[in-house]
Each structure stands twice: as C-alpha cells, then as structure tokens.
Amino acid sequence: MAGVTLKTVAKAVGVSPSTVSNAYNKPDQLSTTLRERIMAAAQELGYAGPDASARALRSGKAGAIGVLFTDKLAYAFSDPYAVGFLAGLAEVAEEFATSLLLMPLSSTDIAGGSNAVQQAAIDGAAIFCVPGGHPALEILANRGIPAVSTDRGDHPALSWVAIDEVEAAAQLGEHLARLGHRDVVVLVDNAQAAGGRPVELTPDEVGYTDCELRIRGLQKAMPDARLRIVSGGHNAFASGQRGAEYALDSQDRPTAIVGLSDVQALGALEAMKVRGLTPGRDLTLAGFDDIPAAETAGLTTVRQPIKDKGRAVGRILLDPAVTERQLLMPTRLIVRSSSGPAPKR
C-alpha cells in the first residue's frame, strides 16, 4: 500500500510511533502480545519496516565492518587460514550485532576496489592481507574509518593484531640450519605467476609484508644458506604444487622447501609424492600457520593463533572496553615428520 509509514501502523494499533519503532529495533522492551499486534498490523497494511538507510543516517552507524583482502571473493571461503580468521572475527561481530562485509580488492582493478571502499557503508575495517601502500588504506584514513590490520605497523597511531613474523620464521630457519640445510626454496604468494608459470623473485619483488618479513627471518637464522624465492601464483594448493614442481625438476634441486603458508606447503607435498620423494628423508618440507590439515600431513610448521587473531581484531574494532590498539600474538615451532637432516650429495 503506497504511503504506508511507521506512523500509519502506530495509528492503526493505537500506540506511539516510538513503540512501533521498538517493535523492530528493541523488541525486548515490548511484551510479546503487543509486538505481535504491531507486526500483524504492519503486515496487513503492507509496511516492511523502518528504512535501513534512513536509520543508519540517524544513528551514524552502518552496523557493519568491512574485511579487506587482495584476492578473489572465493578465497575467503576456501583458504583455511582465511576461514579461521573470519570465524574468530564473526564470533565477536555477532556478539555486537554487527555484519561483516567482505571486500576483495582486485590486483588488476585497483581503481574499482578503491571506489568500492570509498562508497562502502561500514563503521570499521579489518585489513587482512593487503599490501602496504594500497590506495584503499589511504581512503579509509581520509574517511576517518577505524581500521585494524593483521600486519604489524611502526606508527604508534596504527591499530594491529599481528605476530613477530621475523622471529617466527627465524625459529623455523634455526631448525633447518641445525639439520644441515644450506639450499632452500621458499614458496611465496605473488601475482606475477598468476598465469600458471612459476617465477623466481628477489625479496623486493615479493609484494606482501608478511612474506617479506618471513623471508627476512629465514635469512637471519640461515646467513650461510642459499634461499631461492619461487612463486607459482596466488596463495593456493595448486600454486604451491607448481612452485615445488619447478624446484624439484630443476638440475639444482634444494634440500628443503619452505611454504610461507601451509596451503602452499601441502601443494608441494603433492609434487613430492608424484616424484616418489618422502618428506623428512629425501627432502625437508615445512610450512607456516599450522592449519588443521598440517597435523594430518605430518607437516613441520610455525603455529600462529589464527582464530584468536580474528577475535582480537573484532574486539579492537567493536568492544569499547578494549583500549589496547596493538597486540602481538605468540607463535610456536611445531616439528613433525616432514623435516629431517639434509641428504648427503
């Protein structure tokens, strides 16, 4: 019915407009009987409820936080690390009756992603795996939208929940060095190999802060080792497999492969199986994150508190009782059967 408003429903039921508003926004303040009367009258009159846009304008709140990441939307539902992080973030968001808006920032359409951030109706942003210097980060700052990153920042005004990437990777590097490894291939996430052909990179070409810091940690712990950085594409099982195939089929095969995510390391494990290589005996394999599949595969890895990271980001964004804006999370080296002494040549 055209022209039906909240006041129309209030007049039909014989209550104030604020009572009708409470039926939608604060139902606990009304008796069940009264709320049911109001909803029945609204349905009969064809009233769909308060306009969400108008309510957001009045309150100054959108009721949503954006999750920014530079990958395809499907990544948020398929990558185990992303799934764990979002599960923790969602727990806190649900507690505060807040929605999550997933905002993939394309690596090929920078302007489109930036425009989406400019127009997004969000109260805060979780910065998840976004390279430093991306225009979207400046847009958030200019709009005055609070943001919490999963990358550790140096500026005291920045909010972040992170791990000490350098020291975490150094733990793994020390383990490999003790086992005698001096020739290591590091598998990284990088857009340059998105077409499917693996590429070798310099540390400056890696592009993601967490990967750069992890490489620095390996270099710190293994100063005498040769580290070759290889990418088979974006962070995925298939790219890890492609990168490992490239390394294993080269004339100069490494004694160890380190995936800077467990997903890539598990892809490398598949490449080893195809070639009849046993992890920990013929070649050492290690990962990073300690996702559930890592334990099943016997993968040596660095454990980080994935779900707790998401929860902490959510608390900083939504919980007014939380005053700490920078949180360093613990890590732990988990040694399993996939690592062993460097084979003699």
MARVO-246081 format. One record per atom (N, C-alpha, C): residue in three letters; x negated, y negated, z. Coordinates in steps of 0.02 Angstrom, whole numbers, plus 50000, padded with zeros to 5 digits. Layout:
alaXYZ
...
This chain:
met499585005950000
met500005000050000
met499564993850000
ala499664989449951
ala499244983549944
ala499354978850002
gly498804975750026
gly498854970650078
gly498904973350148
val498854979850157
val498894982650225
val498234981350260
thr498274978350319
thr497674976650358
thr497734979650428
leu497214978550466
leu497204980850536
leu497784977650575
lys497914971250559
lys498464967750593
lys499144970750575
thr499214973150514
thr499834976350493
thr499974982550535
val499454986550546
val499524992650587
val499684990750659
ala499344985650685
ala499454983450754
ala500184981350764
lys500464977650716
lys501154975350721
lys501634981250719
ala501484986150676
ala501934992050669
ala501934996150733
val501374996650767
val501335000750828
val501534996750889
gly501484990050885
gly501644985850943
gly501064985050990
val500464984750963
val499864983851004
val499454978150974
ser498914976251008
ser498494970950982
ser498024973550928
pro497784969150884
pro497294971350833
pro496664974350864
ser496454971850923
ser495854974650954
ser495964981850976
thr496584983550994
thr496734990451013
thr496674995050953
val496924992750896
val496854996650834
val496124997450817
ser495734992150825
ser495014992450811
ser494674997650856
asn494874997750919
asn494585002550966
asn494755009750947
ala495335010750917
ala495535017450896
ala495035020350846
tyr494725015950807
tyr494225018150757
tyr493505017950785
asn493355012650822
asn492665011450841
asn492495013650913
lys492995013550958
lys492875015451028
lys493455019851053
pro493545025651022
pro494135029851038
pro494155032051111
asp493585032251145
asp493575034351215
asp493925029351261
gln494065023151236
gln494395018051277
gln495155018451273
leu495405023051231
leu496135023751224
leu496355030751246
ser496975031251265
ser497255037851280
ser497345041651214
thr497325048151219
thr497405052351159
thr498075050851125
thr498595050051165
thr499265048851137
thr499285042451098
leu499005036951127
leu499025030551093
leu498605030751029
arg498025033851032
arg497605034050972
arg497955037950917
glu498285043450934
glu498635047350884
glu499205043350853
arg499565039250893
arg500095034950867
arg499815029950817
ile499255027050834
ile498945022050790
ile498725025250725
met498405031150729
met498155034550669
met498735036850624
ala499285039050656
ala499865041150617
ala500165035250580
ala500215029450614
ala500485023550581
ala500035021150525
ala499375021450537
ala498905019350485
ala498965023750423
gln499035030350434
gln499095034850378
gln499745033550339
glu500285032350376
glu500935031050344
glu500915024650303
leu500555019650328
leu500515013250293
leu499985013050239
gly499555018150238
gly499025018450188
gly498415014450206
tyr498295013650272
tyr497715009850295
tyr497135014650307
ala496555013550273
ala495995018250276
ala495515016850333
gly495605011450370
gly495155009850424
gly494765003450411
pro494405000950462
pro494024994650455
pro493504995250399
asp493394989850364
asp492904989650310
asp492204990050339
ala491834995150317
ala491164996250345
ala490694990350331
ser490734987450272
ser490294981850254
ser490444975750298
ala491084974450308
ala491274968750350
ala491054969850422
arg491124976050446
arg490924977550515
arg490174976550523
ala489794978550472
ala489064977750475
ala488874970350476
leu489234966350437
leu489094959150436
leu489244955950503
arg489794958050535
arg489974955150600
arg489474957150655
ser489264963450654
ser488824965950707
ser488094964550694
gly487924963450629
gly487224962650612
gly486844969150610
lys487204974750614
lys486894981350614
lys487184985650557
ala486724989250523
ala486954993550469
ala487105000550494
gly486835002350553
gly486955009050579
gly486555014350543
ala485985012350514
ala485585017250476
ala484845015150478
ile484415020050476
ile483695018650467
ile483475022150403
gly483025018950367
gly482775021750305
gly482155025950318
val482085031250279
val481495035450281
val481145034850214
leu480575031550213
leu480215030250150
leu479665035350139
phe479655038250079
phe479125043050062
phe479015042849987
thr478395044049966
thr478235043649895
thr478235050549864
asp478805053249853
asp478885059549818
asp479605060049795
lys479775065549761
lys480465066449739
lys480915067949799
leu481555066549791
leu482035067549845
leu482035074749871
ala481955079449825
ala481965086549844
ala481405088249893
tyr480875084349893
tyr480305085549938
tyr480535085550011
ala480995081150028
ala481225080550097
ala481585086750121
phe481835090850074
phe482205096850092
phe481815103350081
ser481235102850048
ser480865108850030
ser480195109450066
asp479875103750081
asp479215104050113
asp479305105450188
pro478985110650215
pro479085112350286
pro478885106850334
tyr478345103150318
tyr478145097650362
tyr478685092250362
ala478925090350303
ala479445085150298
ala480075087350333
val480265093650325
val480875096250357
val480805095750433
gly480225097750460
gly480125097450532
gly480135090350558
phe479805085750523
phe479795078750543
phe480505075850543
leu480875077150489
leu481555074450484
leu482025077450536
ala481905083750553
ala482325086850605
ala482235083250672
gly481615081650689
gly481495078050751
gly481785071050749
leu481695067550693
leu481965060850685
leu482725060950688
ala483035066050657
ala483765066450655
ala484055067650725
glu483705071450767
glu483935072550835
glu484045065950872
val483555061550866
val483595055050901
val484115050650867
ala484135050650801
ala484625046550765
ala485345048550784
glu485455055050791
glu486115057450810
glu486305055050880
glu485805055150924
glu485915052750993
glu486155045550995
phe485905041550947
phe486085034450945
phe486595032850890
ala486945038050867
ala487475037250817
ala487225033250756
thr486645035150732
thr486325031550676
thr486215036450619
ser486325034050559
ser486225038250499
ser485505037550474
leu485305042450434
leu484655042250401
leu484765041250326
leu484415036450298
leu484445035150226
leu483775037150196
leu483765042550157
leu483145044850125
leu482995040450065
met482395037750063
met482215032950010
met481565035149976
pro481605039449926
pro481005041449889
pro480745035749847
leu480095034349852
leu479775029049813
leu479375032249757
ser479615031749697
ser479285034849640
ser478595031949629
ser478115036449613
ser477435034149598
ser477395031149528
thr477905032149487
thr477895029549419
thr478345023349411
asp478835022649455
asp479285016949452
asp479235012849517
ile478675009349525
ile478545005549586
ile479075000049594
ala479254996749540
ala479724991249544
ala480414993749565
gly480624999449539
gly481275002149557
gly481315003949631
gly480795007149657
gly480785008949728
gly480775002849772
ser480394997749752
ser480344991649791
ser481014987949792
asn481364988049735
asn482014984849732
asn482524988349777
ala482474994949781
ala482924998649825
ala482804996849898
val482174995949917
val482014993949985
val482264986849998
gln482214982549949
gln482444975649956
gln483194975349969
gln483574979849939
gln484304979549944
gln484594984249997
ala484184988550026
ala484434993650072
ala484734990550135
ala485314993150155
ala485634990950218
ala485384995550273
ile484834993650304
ile484524997750357
ile484314993250415
asp484294996150475
asp484084992550534
asp483354993550550
gly483044998750522
gly482355000350534
gly482115005150482
ala481465006650482
ala481185011150432
ala480655015650461
ala480685021950443
ala480165026750459
ala479725027450397
ile479095025550402
ile478635025750345
ile478275032450346
phe478485036850301
phe478255043750301
phe477855045150237
cys477195045750243
cys476775047250185
cys476835042150129
val476735035750146
val476735030450096
val476045027250096
pro475715026850038
pro475045023950036
pro475035016750060
gly474505014850095
gly474435007850116
gly474405003250056
gly474704997450063
gly474714992750007
gly475304993449961
his475744998449973
his476334999149930
his476784993049940
pro477054990049886
pro477464984049891
pro478054984749939
ala478314990849946
ala478894991849990
ala478734989950062
leu478114990850083
leu477924989250152
leu477944981750164
glu477724977950114
glu477744970650120
glu478464968150120
ile478894971450081
ile479594969450078
ile479924970450146
leu479784976050178
leu480054977250245
leu479834971750294
ala479194970050291
ala478934964850336
ala479264958150322
asn479344956450259
asn479654950050241
asn480394949750262
arg480724955550261
arg481424955750282
arg481504956050358
gly480944956950393
gly480974957350465
gly481264963850491
ile481204969150451
ile481474975650471
ile480944979450510
pro481094981550571
pro480604985450610
pro480424991950574
ala479784993550575
ala479554999550541
ala479045003250585
val479065009850581
val478595014050617
val478275018750566
ser477625018850564
ser477255022850515
ser476985029250546
thr476885034250504
thr476555040350528
thr475805040050514
asp475565034250489
asp474855032950480
asp474625028050534
arg474055029450563
arg473785025250616
arg473525018650587
gly473765013150615
gly473535006650591
gly473085003250641
asp472684998550617
asp472204994950660
asp472494988650691
his473004985850658
his473284979450682
his473704980650744
pro473614976750797
pro473994977850859
pro474744976950852
ala474964973350800
ala475684972250791
ala476034978050756
leu475644982650727
leu475944988250691
leu476204993550740
ser476754996650721
ser477015002250761
ser476875008750723
trp476625013750759
trp476465020050726
trp476485025850775
val476605031750748
val476535038050784
val476095042350740
ala475505044050763
ala475025047350719
ala474575051950759
ile474135055250724
ile473615059250754
ile472945056250736
asp472425058150771
asp471755056050752
asp471525060650696
glu471655058550635
glu471535062750576
glu470795064750571
val470355059950585
val469635061350578
val469415066750627
glu469595065950690
glu469385070750740
glu469715077550731
ala470345077450709
ala470695083850696
ala470345087750641
ala470175084350587
ala469825087750532
ala469115089650552
ala468805085650596
ala468125087150619
ala468125093750659
gln468655095050697
gln468715101450733
gln468665107250684
leu469025106650628
leu469015111850577
leu468325112150544
gly468035106350529
gly467385106250498
gly466845109450541
glu466875108250607
glu466395111250653
glu466465118850652
his467085121250649
his467205128450646
his466905131450583
leu466995128150527
leu466715130650464
leu465955130450464
ala465685125150493
ala464955124450496
ala464645130050538
arg464975131750594
arg464725137150636
arg464725143750600
leu465195144450553
leu465235150750514
leu464745150750455
gly464375145350447
gly463865145150395
gly464085142550328
his464665139450324
his464915137050260
his464585130450241
arg464325130150180
arg463995124150155
arg464275122050087
asp464725125950060
asp465025124349994
asp465785125050001
val466125119450005
val466835119350022
val467225115449970
val467785118249948
val468255114649906
val468845112349949
val469015105949943
val469575103049981
val470145101649932
leu470725104449946
leu471315103549904
leu471735097749931
val471875092849888
val472235086849909
val472845085549866
asp473295081549893
asp473895079249859
asp473705073049819
asn473825073249753
asn473645067449712
asn474045067349647
ala474265061449627
ala474695060749568
ala474305061649503
gln473645061049504
gln473255061449442
gln473325068249408
ala473455073449449
ala473525080249421
ala474245082349414
ala474705077449415
ala475415079149413
ala475625082849350
gly475225082249297
gly475385085749235
gly475225093149237
gly474905095449290
gly474775102649297
gly474045104549288
arg473635100049262
arg472925101649252
arg472535099049313
pro472195103449350
pro471825101349409
pro471275096349391
val471135091949438
val470615086949429
val470175086749490
glu469535084949479
glu469085083649535
glu469085076149548
leu469085074349612
leu469135067449633
leu468555065349677
thr468445058849680
thr467985056149730
thr468415054249791
pro468125053349849
pro468525051449908
pro468925045049897
asp468665040449858
asp469015034149845
asp469635034949800
glu469675040649766
glu470235041749720
glu470805045649751
val470735047749813
val471235052149844
val471905048649850
gly471915042449877
gly472525038449875
gly472955038549937
tyr472925043749978
tyr473335044050038
tyr472885043450100
thr473085039150146
thr472665037750204
thr472515043950245
asp473015048250257
asp472895054150298
asp472395058850266
cys472445059750200
cys471965064050165
cys471265061150166
glu471215054550156
glu470555051350157
glu470225052250225
leu470615051550278
leu470335052150346
leu470145059350361
arg470535064050337
arg470365071150349
arg469725073050312
ile469635070550252
ile469015071750216
ile468425068650254
arg468535062650281
arg468005059450320
arg467825063650382
gly468335066750413
gly468205071050470
gly467805077250452
leu467955080250395
leu467575086050372
leu466855084050357
gln466765078250325
gln466095075850309
gln465695074550373
lys466035071850423
lys465705070350487
lys465445076650520
ala465845081950517
ala465665088250551
ala465195092550509
met465175091350442
met464775095450397
met464335091050353
pro463875087250383
pro463475082450343
pro463035085750291
asp462865092050301
asp462425095550254
asp462805099550201
ala463465099550206
ala463865103650160
ala464045099650097
arg464175103250043
arg464425100249982
arg465185100949983
leu465535095349984
leu466265095449983
leu466505093049914
arg466875097349880
arg467175095449816
arg467915094549826
ile468175088849804
ile468885087249813
ile469255088849748
val469755093149754
val470135095549695
val470875094549708
ser471235092349657
ser471955091849663
ser472295095449605
gly472815099249621
gly473225102449571
gly473885098949562
gly473975093049595
gly474595089249590
gly474845087049658
his475485085349661
his475795083249723
his475805089049773
asn475895087349835
asn475875092249889
asn476415097649880
ala476195103649860
ala476655109149848
ala476265115649843
phe476615121249851
phe476305127849846
phe475975128649778
ala476325126749725
ala476065127749657
ala475435123649644
ser475405117549671
ser474815113449659
ser474215116349698
gly474335119049757
gly473805122349794
gly473535128449756
gln474005132149726
gln473805137949687
gln473395135949626
arg473615130649591
arg473245128349532
arg472545125849551
gly472515121949605
gly471865119449627
gly471385124949646
ala471655130049680
ala471235135649701
ala471015139849641
glu471455140749592
glu471265144349532
glu470685140949497
tyr470725134349494
tyr470185130449463
tyr469525131649500
ala469545131649566
ala468935132649606
ala468675139849602
leu469135144649606
leu468935151649608
leu468675154149540
asp468925151249487
asp468715153449420
asp468105149549393
ser467845144949433
ser467265141249411
ser466635145449422
gln466105143849388
gln465485147649396
gln465175146649466
asp465345140949495
asp465075139249561
asp465625139949613
arg465815146049628
arg466375147349675
arg466165145249746
pro466605141749782
pro466445139749851
pro466485145749899
thr466225144749959
thr466295149950010
thr466915148650054
ala467185142550048
ala467785140950088
ala468225136050049
ile468875136750059
ile469365132050031
ile469775129350089
val469845122750091
val470245119450142
val470815115750108
gly471435117750123
gly472015114050100
gly472175108650152
leu472245102450131
leu472395097250179
leu473125097250200
ser473485102550180
ser474135104350207
ser474175111950204
asp474565114750249
asp474655122050248
asp474985124350183
val475425120250156
val475785122050095
val475285123250039
gln474795118850032
gln474285119749980
gln473845125749995
ala473685126650059
ala473265132350078
ala473625138950063
leu474275139150073
leu474645145350058
leu474675146549982
gly474695141149943
gly474645142049871
gly473965144849852
ala473435142449886
ala472765145149873
ala472725152449892
leu473075154349945
leu473085161349966
leu473355165849911
glu473865163449877
glu474155167349821
glu473635168149765
ala473265162749751
ala472745163149699
ala472205168249718
met472045168549782
met471555173449806
met471815180549799
lys472445181649816
lys472735188349811
lys472715190849739
val472885186549692
val472885188549622
val472195190849600
arg471685187949629
arg470985189549611
arg470675194849656
gly471095197849699
gly470855203149741
gly470395200949797
leu470435194649817
leu469995191949869
leu470355192149937
thr469995194249988
thr470275194650056
thr470055188650096
pro470535184650122
pro470365178850163
pro469995180950226
gly469465177350243
gly469085178850302
gly468515183750290
arg468535187150233
arg467995191850216
arg467635189550152
asp468015188850099
asp467705186750035
asp467635179150031
leu468095175650064
leu468105168450060
leu468535165850118
thr468315160450149
thr468705157550204
thr469225152750177
leu469815152950207
leu470365148550188
leu470655145350251
ala470765138750248
ala471045135150305
ala471545129950281
gly471985127950326
gly472495123050310
gly472535117550362
phe473105114150362
phe473205108650409
phe473955107850420
asp474175107550482
asp474875106450505
asp475115111950551
asp474975118350535
asp475235124150570
asp475995124550564
ile476235124850502
ile476945126150490
ile477085133550507
pro477705135550516
pro477865142450536
pro477555147850491
ala477525146550426
ala477265151650380
ala476515152650388
ala476165147950420
ala475445148550429
ala475275154350475
glu475665155150528
glu475535160650575
glu475645167350542
thr476185167850504
thr476335174150469
thr475775176050421
ala475485171050389
ala474955172350340
ala474265173250372
gly474215172350438
gly473565172850471
gly473105167150453
leu473385161250441
leu473005155550416
leu472685151450472
thr472045150650469
thr471705145950514
thr471915138850495
thr472085134850544
thr472365128350528
thr472295123550587
val472475117350577
val472495112350631
val473225111150648
arg473395112350710
arg474095111450731
arg474225104250752
gln474765101450725
gln474995094950749
gln475735095450766
pro475975091350813
pro476665091950837
pro477155088650788
ile477345092350737
ile477725089450681
ile478405086650704
lys478795090850738
lys479465088750758
lys479425083150811
asp478955083750857
asp478875078550908
asp478685071850876
lys478325072150822
lys478145066050785
lys478785062450761
gly479245066350732
gly479875063450709
gly480275060550767
arg480285064250822
arg480655061850881
arg480365055150906
ala479705054850909
ala479385048850935
ala479505042850890
val479495043850824
val479655038350777
val480365035950790
gly480825040650798
gly481525038750811
gly481605034950876
arg481245036950928
arg481295033550993
arg481045026350987
ile480485025350954
ile480225018550948
ile480715014150909
leu481035016850858
leu481495012950818
leu482155011550852
leu482405016450892
leu483095016050915
leu483195015350991
asp482715017651030
asp482815017751103
asp482535011451134
pro482955007051160
pro482705000751190
pro482285001951252
ala482335007851282
ala481935009351342
ala481205010851325
val481065012351262
val480385013951241
val480025007551223
thr479495006051258
thr479114999951246
thr478445001251212
glu478205007351215
glu477565008951183
glu477665009251107
arg477275005451070
arg477365004850998
arg476845008750958
gln476335011350992
gln475815015150958
gln475685021450999
leu475765027250967
leu475715033551003
leu475265038350966
leu474745040650999
leu474275045450969
leu474455052450995
met474615056850948
met474845063650966
met474245068550966
pro474295073951005
pro473735078751009
pro473715083550951
thr473135086250938
thr473045091550887
thr472635097150918
arg472645102850884
arg472275108650909
arg472075113150851
leu471455115350851
leu471225120150801
leu471495127050818
ile471815130250769
ile472085136950778
ile471695141650732
val471285145950761
val470865150550722
val471225157150713
arg471295159150650
arg471615165550635
arg471165169450587
ser471445174650557
ser471025179350519
ser470785176750452
ser471045171150428
ser470855168750361
ser470165165450359
ser469855164450418
ser469185161450418
ser468685166550444
gly468095166450413
gly467565171150432
gly466895168450409
pro466355172150423
pro465685169850404
pro465625168950329
ala465215164050310
ala465085162950239
ala464745169050209
pro464995171750153
pro464685177750123
pro463985176150097
lys463545180950102
lys462865180050076
lys462875180450001
arg462465176449969
arg462445176349895
arg461775178649871
